[in-house]
């Protein structure tokens, strides 16, 4: 049965929510067949698939293209499309138009927007126009040129602001909110305070759900992997070995057989 934003919201307090990224038809099929209820077409597409150094360069057209591929591979999961940098930071009308593209052209069921209280008006407008929104507070990858990659909410003042951001996102109508790189104790307090699910990434075990990147989970990533990531498989050496064996057998005329 197809997941909806309403169903995911209703899981708070009754079932932990697994969320995983996917970037194309094949990865989407694997994730959906595993029964993962939420598939995020993350702007991490920029790093993991397209070879950019950060998420900043990925475009709306690239995100819509890959979201459409994911939607062709998913039958049951809720598909959330990550709104890329500068697709929603301008006028509300421009942001609403871009969000609509994800639903109309990409086949997404919802969009994800980074930012707390400052995005409340935007989230409210999207929800009012029939676009479910997943919020995202804490470490904001699209803002790392200002904040850097570091844990957020470590001081009392910063923790108070994150709590206010979470409440603002909830009040604006988001069906859930991602907490990224937030101290576990603070994440636990936010989770207890909110009526919507919290989805943690580097935010400890007390959130209502967890999200990870597809390539990180399978051990396929290149470069730095955050310390909070767990490899549930280590496929990279197996793939490298298979490709090396293929090359060797072709060069030695061992493949193909007569």
Backbone as CSV, one residue per row, in Angstrom:
resi,resn,N_x,N_y,N_z,CA_x,CA_y,CA_z,C_x,C_y,C_z
1,UNK,0.844,-1.198,0.000,0.000,0.000,0.000,0.878,1.246,0.000
2,UNK,0.523,2.212,-0.837,1.328,3.412,-0.994,1.366,4.238,0.288
3,UNK,2.579,4.644,0.680,2.758,5.490,1.847,2.374,6.940,1.510
4,UNK,1.862,7.635,2.505,1.532,9.050,2.360,2.154,9.819,3.509
5,UNK,2.201,11.144,3.367,2.727,11.976,4.437,1.894,11.824,5.711
6,UNK,0.587,11.669,5.546,-0.299,11.487,6.707,0.039,10.186,7.431
7,UNK,0.281,9.121,6.671,0.625,7.836,7.294,1.964,7.918,8.025
8,UNK,2.938,8.559,7.407,4.255,8.670,8.045,4.140,9.482,9.331
9,UNK,3.398,10.549,9.295,3.210,11.360,10.503,2.564,10.529,11.616
10,UNK,1.634,9.669,11.270,0.902,8.890,12.272,1.753,7.818,12.944
11,UNK,2.958,7.552,12.392,3.824,6.523,12.970,4.533,6.985,14.237
12,UNK,4.502,8.277,14.530,5.203,8.786,15.713,4.690,8.078,16.961
13,UNK,5.631,7.550,17.724,5.292,6.888,18.968,4.879,5.442,18.848
14,UNK,4.690,4.962,17.606,4.259,3.575,17.431,5.253,2.739,16.638
15,UNK,6.026,3.382,15.757,6.985,2.637,14.935,8.122,3.551,14.519
16,UNK,9.363,3.097,14.678,10.516,3.845,14.185,10.488,3.858,12.650
17,UNK,10.922,4.965,12.081,10.790,5.185,10.641,12.157,5.136,9.969
18,UNK,12.344,4.186,9.055,13.588,4.092,8.290,13.448,4.919,7.008
19,UNK,14.429,5.780,6.772,14.461,6.606,5.569,15.809,6.382,4.896
20,UNK,15.801,6.249,3.575,17.047,6.023,2.835,16.994,6.816,1.536
21,UNK,18.157,7.304,1.108,18.200,8.025,-0.161,18.204,7.039,-1.330
22,UNK,17.771,7.531,-2.480,17.886,6.813,-3.754,18.009,7.874,-4.837
23,UNK,18.703,7.525,-5.916,19.003,8.538,-6.925,18.641,8.126,-8.351
24,UNK,18.207,6.870,-8.540,17.867,6.396,-9.883,16.887,5.237,-9.757
25,UNK,16.479,4.695,-10.895,15.480,3.626,-10.911,15.966,2.394,-10.151
26,UNK,17.224,2.009,-10.359,17.727,0.779,-9.746,17.822,0.891,-8.229
27,UNK,18.439,1.967,-7.737,18.531,2.125,-6.280,17.143,2.256,-5.667
28,UNK,16.230,2.903,-6.359,14.862,3.034,-5.858,14.180,1.684,-5.743
29,UNK,14.402,0.805,-6.723,13.797,-0.527,-6.667,14.308,-1.294,-5.452
30,UNK,15.607,-1.251,-5.226,16.185,-1.954,-4.066,15.596,-1.425,-2.760
31,UNK,15.527,-0.109,-2.626,15.034,0.488,-1.383,13.557,0.166,-1.176
32,UNK,12.775,0.301,-2.227,11.336,0.046,-2.113,11.050,-1.421,-1.828
33,UNK,11.769,-2.324,-2.495,11.561,-3.759,-2.283,11.963,-4.183,-0.870
34,UNK,12.851,-3.410,-0.223,13.239,-3.705,1.156,12.186,-3.246,2.156
35,UNK,11.167,-2.549,1.674,10.105,-2.091,2.555,10.408,-0.798,3.289
36,UNK,11.441,-0.070,2.855,11.743,1.230,3.462,10.574,2.166,3.165
37,UNK,9.949,2.773,4.178,8.727,3.539,3.934,8.917,4.918,3.314
38,UNK,10.124,5.486,3.440,10.374,6.813,2.881,11.665,6.793,2.074
39,UNK,11.566,7.218,0.818,12.726,7.350,-0.059,13.000,8.838,-0.269
40,UNK,14.198,9.268,0.058,14.588,10.661,-0.126,15.507,10.778,-1.335
41,UNK,15.067,11.534,-2.328,15.951,11.868,-3.444,16.758,13.074,-2.975
42,UNK,17.855,12.788,-2.279,18.618,13.834,-1.617,19.433,14.667,-2.580
43,UNK,19.683,15.927,-2.187,20.601,16.724,-2.996,22.027,16.218,-2.851
44,UNK,22.204,15.205,-1.986,23.477,14.474,-1.940,23.746,13.763,-3.257
45,UNK,22.746,13.736,-4.136,22.947,13.337,-5.530,24.183,14.031,-6.099
46,UNK,24.375,15.286,-5.701,25.503,16.072,-6.213,26.824,15.383,-5.942
47,UNK,27.017,14.899,-4.699,28.283,14.286,-4.308,28.367,12.828,-4.732
48,UNK,27.288,12.081,-4.497,27.347,10.631,-4.617,27.249,10.126,-6.043
49,UNK,26.578,10.882,-6.907,26.321,10.411,-8.276,26.939,11.322,-9.327
50,UNK,26.841,12.634,-9.138,27.244,13.572,-10.184,28.673,14.081,-10.038
51,UNK,29.326,13.774,-8.912,30.743,14.091,-8.774,31.064,15.507,-8.353
52,UNK,30.075,16.268,-7.901,30.347,17.605,-7.378,31.002,17.497,-5.994
53,UNK,31.713,18.537,-5.598,32.372,18.530,-4.297,31.430,18.779,-3.138
54,UNK,30.335,19.524,-3.378,29.324,19.802,-2.358,27.951,19.666,-3.013
55,UNK,26.912,19.900,-2.212,25.550,19.845,-2.755,25.168,21.134,-3.478
56,UNK,25.948,22.176,-3.329,25.575,23.498,-3.841,25.322,23.522,-5.363
57,UNK,26.155,22.882,-6.202,25.981,23.056,-7.651,24.779,22.336,-8.266
58,UNK,24.198,21.334,-7.597,23.150,20.541,-8.247,21.951,21.430,-8.571
59,UNK,21.372,21.227,-9.751,20.326,22.115,-10.263,18.931,21.503,-10.096
60,UNK,17.928,22.348,-10.281,16.550,21.860,-10.275,16.337,20.821,-11.369
61,UNK,16.841,21.101,-12.567,16.636,20.165,-13.674,17.259,18.802,-13.358
62,UNK,18.452,18.812,-12.763,19.096,17.547,-12.397,18.295,16.824,-11.328
63,UNK,17.815,17.554,-10.334,17.041,16.936,-9.262,15.705,16.389,-9.769
64,UNK,15.046,17.122,-10.629,13.767,16.646,-11.182,13.983,15.414,-12.047
65,UNK,15.048,15.425,-12.849,15.376,14.285,-13.708,15.569,13.010,-12.884
66,UNK,16.331,13.101,-11.819,16.612,11.919,-10.999,15.401,11.532,-10.142
67,UNK,14.623,12.513,-9.712,13.399,12.197,-8.967,12.432,11.409,-9.839
68,UNK,12.321,11.793,-11.102,11.447,11.063,-12.021,11.911,9.622,-12.196
69,UNK,13.229,9.406,-12.263,13.761,8.043,-12.375,13.427,7.232,-11.131
70,UNK,13.582,7.854,-9.962,13.238,7.179,-8.705,11.759,6.837,-8.666
71,UNK,10.920,7.763,-9.097,9.471,7.530,-9.030,9.047,6.365,-9.924
72,UNK,9.806,6.122,-10.987,9.492,4.967,-11.846,9.862,3.650,-11.181
73,UNK,10.730,3.708,-10.167,11.150,2.493,-9.484,10.423,2.211,-8.185
74,UNK,9.651,3.178,-7.697,8.993,3.038,-6.391,7.510,2.744,-6.576
75,UNK,7.037,1.744,-5.835,5.613,1.420,-5.847,4.919,1.820,-4.547
76,UNK,5.617,1.692,-3.422,4.954,1.885,-2.135,5.517,3.008,-1.275
77,UNK,6.790,3.264,-1.327,7.401,4.248,-0.426,6.926,5.665,-0.735
78,UNK,6.975,6.509,0.285,6.760,7.942,0.104,8.030,8.525,-0.513
79,UNK,7.896,9.229,-1.624,9.052,9.818,-2.308,9.151,11.293,-1.932
80,UNK,10.266,11.649,-1.289,10.518,13.035,-0.894,11.672,13.568,-1.732
81,UNK,11.445,14.683,-2.404,12.483,15.305,-3.224,13.116,16.459,-2.459
82,UNK,14.437,16.485,-2.446,15.200,17.527,-1.770,15.251,18.774,-2.661
83,UNK,14.768,19.893,-2.157,14.840,21.123,-2.940,16.272,21.655,-2.910
84,UNK,16.900,21.820,-4.084,18.318,22.201,-4.111,18.537,23.671,-3.778
85,UNK,19.792,23.992,-3.563,20.207,25.347,-3.214,19.686,26.361,-4.225
86,UNK,19.084,27.425,-3.708,18.529,28.561,-4.447,17.291,28.210,-5.263
87,UNK,16.663,27.066,-4.980,15.380,26.750,-5.626,14.210,27.244,-4.786
88,UNK,14.485,27.669,-3.534,13.409,28.105,-2.639,13.796,29.302,-1.773
89,UNK,15.041,29.767,-1.889,15.493,30.862,-1.039,15.064,32.237,-1.554
90,UNK,14.481,32.293,-2.748,14.023,33.566,-3.305,12.605,33.884,-2.873
91,UNK,11.753,34.224,-3.828,10.366,34.557,-3.511,9.563,33.292,-3.216
92,UNK,8.467,33.461,-2.477,7.589,32.334,-2.183,7.008,31.760,-3.472
93,UNK,6.713,32.620,-4.420,6.123,32.157,-5.688,7.109,31.284,-6.457
94,UNK,8.371,31.707,-6.489,9.398,30.927,-7.184,9.581,29.573,-6.508
95,UNK,9.609,29.565,-5.183,9.772,28.323,-4.441,8.591,27.390,-4.659
96,UNK,7.388,27.941,-4.657,6.185,27.130,-4.863,6.175,26.517,-6.261
97,UNK,6.592,27.284,-7.233,6.665,26.770,-8.609,7.660,25.611,-8.709
98,UNK,8.826,25.759,-8.083,9.825,24.690,-8.117,9.341,23.445,-7.385
99,UNK,8.715,23.636,-6.226,8.176,22.493,-5.497,7.130,21.767,-6.321
100,UNK,6.310,22.533,-7.019,5.295,21.928,-7.876,5.902,21.090,-8.991
101,UNK,7.061,21.498,-9.490,7.730,20.716,-10.538,8.067,19.306,-10.049
102,UNK,8.483,19.213,-8.780,8.829,17.895,-8.252,7.623,16.955,-8.259
103,UNK,6.448,17.488,-7.977,5.248,16.652,-7.979,4.757,16.396,-9.406
104,UNK,4.726,17.432,-10.240,4.174,17.311,-11.586,5.108,16.565,-12.544
105,UNK,6.405,16.925,-12.545,7.358,16.341,-13.482,8.127,15.168,-12.888
106,UNK,8.404,15.250,-11.587,9.249,14.238,-10.953,8.505,13.094,-10.317
107,UNK,7.184,13.241,-10.111,6.422,12.174,-9.485,6.639,12.052,-7.993
108,UNK,7.199,13.088,-7.356,7.422,13.056,-5.917,6.105,13.187,-5.168
109,UNK,6.125,12.745,-3.909,4.965,12.877,-3.032,5.104,14.046,-2.065
110,UNK,6.325,14.537,-1.876,6.605,15.604,-0.922,7.956,16.203,-1.262
111,UNK,8.267,17.330,-0.623,9.575,17.959,-0.807,10.216,18.185,0.558
112,UNK,11.544,18.334,0.571,12.272,18.662,1.795,12.903,20.037,1.654
113,UNK,12.781,20.827,2.718,13.285,22.193,2.737,14.178,22.374,3.958
114,UNK,15.368,22.935,3.767,16.280,23.206,4.874,15.939,24.542,5.536
115,UNK,15.994,24.557,6.878,15.795,25.792,7.620,14.617,25.690,8.576
116,UNK,14.683,26.471,9.651,13.661,26.405,10.686,12.642,27.522,10.596
117,UNK,12.623,28.393,11.608,11.614,29.450,11.677,11.628,30.343,10.441
118,UNK,12.803,30.548,9.862,12.887,31.410,8.686,12.170,30.826,7.474
119,UNK,11.866,29.518,7.501,11.158,28.876,6.389,9.686,28.607,6.713
120,UNK,9.220,29.097,7.853,7.856,28.776,8.288,6.810,29.258,7.276
121,UNK,6.953,30.483,6.791,5.982,31.007,5.824,5.979,30.176,4.548
122,UNK,7.179,29.772,4.109,7.290,28.958,2.901,6.625,27.595,3.092
123,UNK,6.918,26.942,4.212,6.317,25.630,4.478,4.807,25.740,4.534
124,UNK,4.317,26.775,5.213,2.868,26.970,5.329,2.217,27.160,3.954
125,UNK,2.874,27.925,3.091,2.320,28.171,1.753,2.323,26.892,0.912
126,UNK,3.388,26.110,1.012,3.451,24.866,0.268,2.356,23.900,0.718
127,UNK,2.235,23.738,2.020,1.235,22.817,2.560,-0.172,23.269,2.176
128,UNK,-0.405,24.591,2.224,-1.717,25.133,1.855,-2.046,24.861,0.399
129,UNK,-1.015,24.670,-0.414,-1.221,24.399,-1.837,-1.075,22.917,-2.169
130,UNK,-1.171,22.058,-1.167,-1.207,20.618,-1.413,0.142,19.954,-1.597
131,UNK,1.219,20.595,-1.115,2.563,20.028,-1.243,3.072,19.666,0.149
132,UNK,3.084,18.386,0.516,3.608,17.993,1.834,5.093,18.345,1.955
133,UNK,5.499,18.741,3.170,6.871,19.205,3.386,7.527,18.445,4.539
134,UNK,8.741,17.973,4.286,9.626,17.441,5.318,10.601,18.544,5.678
135,UNK,10.607,18.969,6.942,11.527,20.011,7.370,12.930,19.466,7.600
136,UNK,13.876,20.357,7.835,15.274,19.965,8.045,15.954,21.064,8.838
137,UNK,16.375,20.741,10.082,17.072,21.714,10.923,18.344,21.086,11.481
138,UNK,19.131,21.906,12.177,20.426,21.447,12.662,21.500,21.829,11.662
139,UNK,22.373,20.894,11.339,23.355,21.132,10.285,22.626,21.192,8.952
140,UNK,22.827,22.278,8.223,22.181,22.460,6.919,23.268,22.405,5.845
141,UNK,23.361,21.300,5.107,24.449,21.166,4.129,24.520,22.294,3.111
142,UNK,23.380,22.901,2.788,23.392,23.990,1.820,23.947,25.288,2.405
143,UNK,24.173,25.302,3.718,24.690,26.508,4.382,26.088,26.308,4.961
144,UNK,26.776,25.245,4.533,28.057,24.921,5.176,29.149,25.943,4.881
145,UNK,28.999,26.730,3.821,29.983,27.775,3.580,29.967,28.811,4.705
146,UNK,28.821,28.909,5.393,28.706,29.829,6.531,28.976,29.120,7.851
147,UNK,28.430,27.916,8.023,28.476,27.245,9.327,29.570,26.200,9.445
148,UNK,30.016,25.635,8.314,30.946,24.519,8.351,30.235,23.228,8.724
149,UNK,30.949,22.113,8.597,30.382,20.807,8.952,30.680,20.540,10.429
150,UNK,29.782,20.933,11.293,29.986,20.703,12.718,28.637,20.552,13.411
151,UNK,28.661,19.901,14.555,27.450,19.672,15.325,26.812,20.997,15.720
152,UNK,25.479,21.052,15.602,24.725,22.255,15.921,23.999,22.090,17.256
153,UNK,23.732,23.210,17.943,22.950,23.169,19.173,23.742,22.798,20.407
154,UNK,25.028,23.070,20.419,25.863,22.644,21.549,25.809,23.620,22.725
155,UNK,25.516,24.889,22.479,25.377,25.854,23.568,23.908,25.980,23.949
156,UNK,23.648,26.542,25.113,22.265,26.732,25.555,21.488,27.612,24.579
157,UNK,22.130,28.670,24.109,21.471,29.575,23.167,21.141,28.875,21.856
158,UNK,22.107,28.109,21.346,21.898,27.393,20.086,20.840,26.305,20.242
159,UNK,20.831,25.649,21.394,19.833,24.610,21.646,18.433,25.214,21.709
160,UNK,18.307,26.354,22.346,17.020,27.044,22.438,16.517,27.416,21.041
161,UNK,17.445,27.903,20.193,17.058,28.272,18.823,16.596,27.050,18.034
162,UNK,17.288,25.917,18.183,16.887,24.718,17.456,15.513,24.227,17.912
163,UNK,15.233,24.304,19.196,13.910,23.929,19.686,12.849,24.838,19.066
164,UNK,13.135,26.134,19.035,12.196,27.087,18.427,12.011,26.803,16.940
165,UNK,13.098,26.460,16.257,13.005,26.110,14.836,12.115,24.890,14.626
166,UNK,12.309,23.876,15.462,11.525,22.650,15.339,10.044,22.932,15.546
167,UNK,9.713,23.727,16.549,8.317,24.054,16.821,7.719,24.892,15.692
168,UNK,8.524,25.767,15.104,8.042,26.595,13.995,7.749,25.754,12.766
169,UNK,8.620,24.802,12.490,8.422,23.906,11.347,7.153,23.069,11.543
170,UNK,6.963,22.577,12.772,5.755,21.804,13.067,4.507,22.666,12.905
171,UNK,4.514,23.857,13.479,3.359,24.745,13.412,3.025,25.114,11.978
172,UNK,4.057,25.240,11.127,3.842,25.608,9.728,3.182,24.492,8.920
173,UNK,3.215,23.254,9.460,2.498,22.166,8.794,3.343,21.048,8.230
174,UNK,4.658,21.054,8.513,5.502,19.945,8.046,5.021,18.640,8.669
175,UNK,5.120,17.541,7.900,4.659,16.251,8.427,5.736,15.550,9.251
176,UNK,6.987,15.994,9.141,8.113,15.448,9.905,9.274,16.414,9.745
177,UNK,10.337,16.210,10.547,11.498,17.101,10.454,12.779,16.307,10.654
178,UNK,13.756,16.558,9.787,15.085,15.957,9.912,15.904,16.761,10.919
179,UNK,16.560,16.053,11.833,17.516,16.663,12.761,18.898,16.160,12.381
180,UNK,19.739,17.044,11.858,21.068,16.622,11.397,22.157,17.166,12.309
181,UNK,23.035,16.243,12.767,24.184,16.595,13.600,23.779,17.465,14.780
182,UNK,22.872,16.913,15.575,22.371,17.568,16.780,22.739,16.674,17.968
183,UNK,23.199,17.225,19.100,23.499,16.383,20.262,22.317,15.486,20.621
184,UNK,22.612,14.247,21.001,21.559,13.256,21.246,20.578,13.717,22.316
185,UNK,21.083,14.359,23.359,20.196,14.807,24.436,19.209,15.867,23.939
186,UNK,19.706,16.790,23.110,18.831,17.815,22.547,17.831,17.197,21.580
187,UNK,18.298,16.264,20.752,17.395,15.586,19.824,16.286,14.859,20.572
188,UNK,16.623,14.279,21.711,15.624,13.592,22.528,14.581,14.581,23.051
189,UNK,15.020,15.758,23.485,14.097,16.771,23.990,13.180,17.281,22.878
190,UNK,13.748,17.516,21.707,12.934,17.990,20.582,11.918,16.921,20.190
191,UNK,12.365,15.680,20.143,11.468,14.571,19.786,10.308,14.465,20.758
192,UNK,10.579,14.644,22.043,9.526,14.563,23.057,8.564,15.740,22.959
193,UNK,9.063,16.883,22.525,8.241,18.097,22.462,7.313,18.123,21.249
194,UNK,7.773,17.563,20.139,7.015,17.654,18.889,5.946,16.571,18.780
195,UNK,4.892,16.908,18.041,3.836,15.939,17.729,4.075,15.281,16.371
196,UNK,5.061,15.779,15.624,5.432,15.182,14.343,6.723,14.389,14.521
197,UNK,6.973,13.402,13.649,8.186,12.584,13.789,9.466,13.393,13.543
198,UNK,10.502,13.042,14.275,11.842,13.553,14.013,12.646,12.443,13.337
199,UNK,13.387,12.805,12.304,14.214,11.853,11.561,15.668,12.254,11.762
200,UNK,16.419,11.432,12.459,17.777,11.796,12.814,18.810,11.361,11.800
201,UNK,19.857,12.166,11.704,21.063,11.765,10.980,22.236,12.376,11.746
202,UNK,22.957,11.528,12.451,23.982,12.016,13.349,23.387,12.749,14.541
203,UNK,22.204,12.299,14.981,21.508,12.959,16.094,21.126,11.973,17.195
204,UNK,21.801,10.830,17.242,21.563,9.883,18.322,20.379,8.962,18.106
205,UNK,20.093,8.100,19.103,19.116,7.024,18.943,17.693,7.371,19.352
206,UNK,17.453,8.593,19.820,16.158,8.899,20.411,15.153,9.503,19.427
207,UNK,15.548,9.743,18.191,14.627,10.293,17.196,13.586,9.245,16.808
208,UNK,12.532,9.716,16.152,11.468,8.801,15.726,11.864,7.966,14.514
209,UNK,12.916,8.359,13.835,13.400,7.617,12.681,14.832,7.991,12.374
210,UNK,15.399,7.352,11.368,16.772,7.620,10.956,16.834,7.685,9.431
211,UNK,17.742,8.511,8.914,17.983,8.578,7.475,19.477,8.445,7.217
212,UNK,19.827,7.667,6.202,21.208,7.536,5.758,21.263,7.574,4.236
213,UNK,22.460,7.712,3.726,22.701,7.770,2.282,22.918,6.362,1.747
214,UNK,22.297,6.063,0.631,22.305,4.739,0.009,23.720,4.184,-0.128
215,UNK,24.628,4.986,-0.679,25.987,4.501,-0.920,26.752,4.272,0.373
216,UNK,26.466,5.068,1.405,27.131,4.876,2.697,26.696,3.569,3.348
217,UNK,25.410,3.275,3.301,24.867,2.059,3.914,25.487,0.812,3.293
218,UNK,25.751,0.864,1.988,26.266,-0.302,1.271,27.784,-0.310,1.142
219,UNK,28.456,0.692,1.710,29.915,0.729,1.621,30.420,1.029,0.235
220,UNK,29.683,1.853,-0.507,30.046,2.165,-1.890,30.633,3.567,-2.048
221,UNK,30.675,4.309,-0.959,31.076,5.697,-1.064,32.561,5.892,-1.319
222,UNK,32.885,7.069,-1.827,34.274,7.499,-1.997,34.507,8.708,-1.100
223,UNK,35.703,8.859,-0.580,36.030,10.016,0.236,35.562,9.863,1.670
224,UNK,35.410,11.010,2.338,35.086,11.037,3.768,33.692,10.485,4.038
225,UNK,33.603,9.637,5.056,32.313,9.122,5.513,32.136,9.570,6.964
226,UNK,31.020,10.231,7.300,30.814,10.713,8.672,30.901,9.594,9.698
227,UNK,31.369,9.924,10.890,31.584,8.928,11.924,30.322,8.242,12.398
228,UNK,29.156,8.909,12.251,27.912,8.304,12.723,27.358,7.263,11.755
229,UNK,27.930,7.163,10.565,27.428,6.228,9.556,27.825,4.798,9.906
230,UNK,26.907,3.870,9.716,27.202,2.448,9.851,27.113,1.795,8.475
231,UNK,28.164,1.061,8.101,28.115,0.270,6.874,27.359,-1.027,7.159
232,UNK,26.239,-1.212,6.506,25.488,-2.452,6.675,25.945,-3.507,5.669
233,UNK,26.800,-3.103,4.762,27.486,-4.008,3.831,28.739,-3.287,3.365
234,UNK,29.701,-4.033,2.838,30.934,-3.442,2.318,31.138,-3.960,0.899
235,UNK,30.356,-3.398,-0.023,30.305,-3.930,-1.387,31.426,-3.417,-2.286
236,UNK,32.048,-2.347,-1.925,33.061,-1.754,-2.801,34.189,-2.731,-3.146
237,UNK,34.787,-3.444,-2.169,35.843,-4.396,-2.520,35.348,-5.525,-3.431
238,UNK,34.109,-5.965,-3.226,33.565,-7.032,-4.064,33.397,-6.563,-5.506
239,UNK,32.928,-5.345,-5.674,32.760,-4.789,-7.021,34.114,-4.617,-7.694
240,UNK,35.090,-4.080,-6.964,36.425,-3.885,-7.532,37.044,-5.216,-7.939
241,UNK,36.849,-6.244,-7.114,37.391,-7.562,-7.418,36.730,-8.155,-8.658
242,UNK,35.416,-8.006,-8.757,34.693,-8.536,-9.917,35.148,-7.860,-11.205
243,UNK,35.321,-6.552,-11.159,35.741,-5.825,-12.358,37.172,-6.184,-12.759
244,UNK,38.034,-6.366,-11.765,39.414,-6.755,-12.059,39.468,-8.155,-12.667
245,UNK,38.622,-9.050,-12.157,38.578,-10.414,-12.699,38.064,-10.410,-14.127
246,UNK,37.042,-9.602,-14.388,36.521,-9.468,-15.750,37.616,-8.997,-16.706
247,UNK,38.337,-7.959,-16.318,39.412,-7.422,-17.150,40.455,-8.499,-17.427
248,UNK,40.852,-9.236,-16.389,41.876,-10.257,-16.516,41.443,-11.369,-17.469
249,UNK,40.191,-11.803,-17.337,39.715,-12.912,-18.169,39.561,-12.505,-19.630
250,UNK,39.198,-11.247,-19.861,39.122,-10.769,-21.243,40.521,-10.721,-21.855
251,UNK,41.469,-10.167,-21.109,42.826,-10.024,-21.624,43.497,-11.378,-21.850
252,UNK,43.131,-12.364,-21.050,43.738,-13.705,-21.175,42.900,-14.647,-22.019
253,UNK,41.853,-14.110,-22.653,40.945,-14.897,-23.499,40.274,-16.032,-22.737
254,UNK,40.114,-15.855,-21.440,39.384,-16.841,-20.628,37.886,-16.612,-20.689
255,UNK,37.476,-15.406,-21.100,36.078,-15.067,-21.304,35.943,-14.355,-22.628
256,UNK,34.953,-14.737,-23.431,33.947,-15.774,-23.181,34.436,-17.156,-23.603
257,UNK,33.767,-18.178,-23.107,34.045,-19.540,-23.562,33.432,-19.751,-24.933
258,UNK,33.838,-20.818,-25.587,33.273,-21.114,-26.900,31.786,-21.410,-26.754
